[in-house]
Amino acid sequence: MKIIGLTGGIGMGKSTAANAFRRAHIPVFDADAAVHRLQAQGGAALPAIAAAFPGTVVDDVLDRARLRTAVVGNEAAIKRLEAIIHPRVRRMERAFLTHARRTGAPAAVLDIPLLLETGGQKRVDLVVVVSAPYALQMVRVRRRRGMTEAQIQSIIARQMPDSQKRRLADVVVRTGLSRNTALRPLHRLIRSLRP
């Protein structure tokens, strides 16, 4: 089974790429969704988050705005949160890959925003980077997220520059033009994965 790492900065259009794989019946592990499950009411990470960041979990519900305020721009706090979240997400990822192998999937996608920043390219056979011009990235992020400009800039600063990600990619998906232009390299890749 071929393992594909799908990555790209915030607002680059990774969801569109992930959906193209799903439509082709290639299983996709969404690391962001895994984090949300861990942080949802009753989630496995909530007790550790509550202990590490007092006041961010009330009545078994995570206050995401408070957690964001507690960690964004604070490197020590980010590391504390990552130490809670990342090992749990990796266990979920391994379970996903085991299931994909058992079902005979020819390929599986790991949709991980910080794949390259965390050395995750060592766990995959192929890296797909989704890229868009900076101005478009900022428009997308501002449109759909309830974050301040400072919070957006802090997140972007923690991510590897887009130009560097593109250099490390096996396939680059450019989402700044038309949808058809963006999906063309993905469709070629998907066709090559079919037995």
Secondary structure, 3 states (H helix, E strand, C coil): CEEEEEECCCCCCHHHHHHHHHHCCCCEEEHHHHHHHHHCCCCCCHHHHHHHCCCCEECCEECHHHHHHHHCCCHHHHHHHHHHHHHHHHHHHHHHHHHHHHCCCCEEEEECCCCCCCCHHHHCCEEEEEECCHHHHHHHHHHHCCCCHHHHHHHHHHCCCHHHHHHHCCEEEECCCCHHHHHHHHHHHHHHHCC
